[in-house]
Amino acid sequence: MLCFVSNPLAQTVDHKRLQELSARRHQLKEMLRAERCRQGHDFINQTLHRSHKRMIKSIEKELFQLDTLINAELTNNEEIQARVQLLQTFKGVGPVTAQTMALEMPELGEFTREGVAKMIGVAPLNRDSGKKTGQRYIRGGRSTVRKVLYMAALVAIRHNTKMKALHERLIGRGKPFKLALVAVMRKMAGILNSMIRRNITWQELIGLTVQNH
C-alpha cells in the first residue's frame, strides 16, 4: 500500500509552487497544440512554415525543462509523490494526468462520487423548465483536470478492460461516442477519488469490490 500523510506546509508553499508549474505546463501544451495546427495549413509563403517550426521546437524545449523541474520538485514532496504514484496504478492514467489531479485537485479523496464529478465538470446538468425536460449537458468545473481526464479516458477505453466494457455497453445502448466517453470519465473520477480516500491502489480497490460481491 502506498501511504501519504497530511502536510499543511506542502499544501501552502510547496504545493502552490507545483500548482503554478503544472498550470504553466498546460498553457504551453495548449500553445503547442495551436502551433501544430497552424503548421498544417497550406501556406504559400514558406517563411511561415519555418516560423511555426521554430516556435514548436522552442515550446517543446520549454516543456521538457518544465517537466524536469516538476519531477525534481515532486521527489522532494513525499505526500504529493505518493498520490501521483497511487493514481497511476489505474490503467489509463499516466504521469501528467496523475500529477495534474494531485496538484490541481488537492481535495481529491474528500468528495462524494457526485461531488467529484461536479468539481471536474463531468456531472450531467439538466435544462428543465417547469414540465419541460431539456437535454442533459456538462459544464463548469476545473477545465484543466477535465482535459487530462478526457485524454486518460481515451486511453482507458482501449487498454483498461473495465472501462472498455463500460464504454462498449453504453455504445451498445445507443449512446453517442462522446457521451459514452463522458460517462467513462465520470466513472474514473469516482474511482480515483475512492482510491485516494481509502489510500489503496486500483488493483486493491478491484479486490475489495470482488470480495463485497
Secondary structure, DSSP 8 states (H G I E B T S, - for coil): -------HHIIIIIHHHHHHHHHHHHHHHHHHHHHHHHHTS--SSHHHHHHHHHHHHHHHHHHHHHHHHHHHHHHT-HHHHHHHHHHTTSTT--HHHHHHHHHH-TTTTSS-HHHHHHHHT-S-B---BTTB----B---S-HHHHHHHHHHHHHHHHH-HHHHHHHHHHHHTT--HHHHHHHHHHHHHHHHHHHHHHT--HHHHHHHHHHH-
